[in-house]
Amino acid sequence: MAGALVIGAGPGIGQAVARRFAREGLPVALVARTEKTVTEAAAALGPLGVRAVPLTADVADEKGLRAALDTAVAELGEPDVVVYNAAVIRPDAVGELAHRDHLDTYAVNVLGALSTAAHLLPGMARRGRGTFVVTGGMPEMKPPYVSLSLGKAGVRALVELLDTEYGPSGVHVATVTVGGAVAPGTAYDPDDIAEHYWRLHTQPRERWEREVLH
């Protein structure tokens, strides 16, 4: 297998997902905004005996993101599984953010996932296989988190659109919706959450799920 690509490979879910796939022997390409974050994430996979490719990109920069995706494919081949885990998480009430700030947040929470899908899912469809999972959240919209609520609603819509477009070609598109703050040793332990991503990737087609709630 060509391996896994994790976008948003910071501490928490991103790195936990990378470890989960690496434990199965898959090489992993990791994308994060800062070199320190992604280099440390790649180094942590070393003891698992798999190749890890660290890449830096700001997912709100479409050109830079697509360049990182091309590098990942050049290094490891077209991925078997792609996880989009990037997000801007901050409290903001109705009317608190300027339009520009909302657009910047939406670019990370939704449009980066759209660009990633547009870049990689056609290749998965041609091969007739592949998994694309987006980290979701906000099972219920919360007025103190307007931009995040809008973004996670957008994620659900995007996953539905991608599933309709690429599912018939054999691409499993899904979201893992996380219902609380992620922290080790809690009900939202990142290692526990990471199990959903592996399970979605290995589900037989007749049992595909489009959304998993944790």
N, C-alpha and C positions, 0 to 999 in steps of 0.2 A: 504494500500500500504506500501511496505517496506521502501520507501523513496528515497532520492537522495544522491549521492556521488559526491562531488566537489573536484577535484584535482587541486591544484594551487589556494588556497583560500586566496590569498593576497588581499590587497586593490584594488579596481577597479572592473573588470568584475567578478572575482571569488566570492567575497563577495556579489556583487549585485545579481548574479545568486542564491547564497545560500539564500539570503533574499526573492527572488522571489518565490522560491519553498517553503520556510518556510511559506510564507503568504498563501499558499494553504493548509497548514496543514501537509506538509510532514516533517518527521524527516530528518535531514541532517548530514551526516558524512563529515568532512572537512579535507583535507590533505594539509599541507604546510611544507616548509623546516624548519622553525623555530617554536619553541614552543610558543613564544610570539605572533607571527602572528596568529597562529591557535587558541590559547586560546582566544584572543581578538575577533576573528571572531565568535567563538562559543558563547561567552558571549553576543555579539550583537544580537544574535537570541533569547535570553531569553525572551524579552518582547513579542515575537510572539507566545509564548506558545508551542513551539515544542522542541523535544529533539535534541540536537546538540552534536555530538561526535567529539572532536578535536584529530587529529592524526598527527604525524610528520614523514616525510619521504623525502628523496632526490630522486626525480623521476629518476635520472641518476643511482641510485643504485637499480638494479633490485630486488635483494633479499629483501632489505628494503622496496621497494615499494610494492612488493607482500605481505609482512608481514602486512603492513598497510591495504591493501585491505582485507586480511583475517580477520583482527580485525574489520573492518567496517562491514563485513558480519556477524561476530559473534555477534556484538552489535545490528545491525538493521535488519538483514536478507539480502538476496540478493537484490540489489538495483533495483528499477524500472527505474531509470535514472542515467546515469553517465556522468559527464562533465569533460573533460580533458582540463585544462586551463593553464597548466604550459608552460613557454617559457623563453628563453634567448633572450632579445631584446637589441641589441647594434649595433652601426655603425661599419662597417669594409669593406674595399675596396678589390678588387680583389688582391690576393697575400699578403694581410696584415696579415692574421692569419696563424699560423702554423697548420699542419695537426691535431695535438693533440687538439688544441683549436677548430677546426671545428668539430672534433669527439665529444668533450665534449658538444658542443652546440647542435649538432644533437641528442645526447642522450636525452636531455631534450625536444627539440622541436618535435621530432618524435618518438624515440624509447620508451620513457616512455608511450606514447599513445598506441604504439603497444603492450607493455607488459601488460598494463591495459586491453586492448581489449582481448588479448589472455587469460587473467585470468578470465574475467567476462562474455564475450559475449557467450561462449558456454552454460553457465547456462541460460542466457536470451533466447537463441535459444531453449533450452529444454523446457522452460516454454511457448515459443511461443509469447513472448512480451518483450518490453524493449526499451529504447532509449539510444543512445551513441552519444554525441555531442563533437566535438573537436573545440576549438577556433582557427580559422585560421586568415589569414591576407595577406597583400601584394597582392591585386588583380592584381597589375602589379609589375613585378620584378624591383628592384631598385639597381643600381650598388653601391651606398654607403652603402647598407645593404645586403651584399652577404650572410652571414651565415643565416640571418633571411629569405631572399628570398628562399634559398635552403630548409630551414626547412619548410616553409609554402607550397612550392611546394610538399614536401614530405607528408605533412598533406593531401593535396588534393588527392594524389595518395593512401594514406592509407585509407581514407574514401571511395574511390571508391572500393578498394579491399574488405574492410569490408562489404560494402553494398552488393557487389556481393556474398560474402560468407554467410552472416547472414540475409540479407534482406528477402530472401524467407522463412525464419523460423519465421518472424514476428518481427525482431529487426530493429528499425529505426536508421540508422547511417547517421549522417549529420555533416556539419561544418558551423559555423558562421564566415564568413570572414569579419574582421573589417578593414576598409580602411583608418584609420587615428589614431592619438594619442588619447588615451582614457582620458577624463577629465570631471568632473561634470560640467554641465551648457553649454556644447558645443554640436556640432552635434554628438559627440561620447561619450555622457553621458552613464556611465555604467548601470544605471537603465533602460535607453531606450534599450540598447543592450541586457540586460537580458530578455526583453520581447520575443526576438526571441527564446531563449532556451525553455521557457515555451510553446510557440506556437508550436515549433517543437515536443515537448513531447506530446502535446495533439492533433496533427494533425491526422485525420482519415487516414487509410492506403492508401486509393485510392488517397489521395492528398499529400503524403509524398514528401518533398523536400530534396535534398541531399546537397545543398549549399544555404545559405542565405547571401546576401551581405548587410552590413550596412555601 
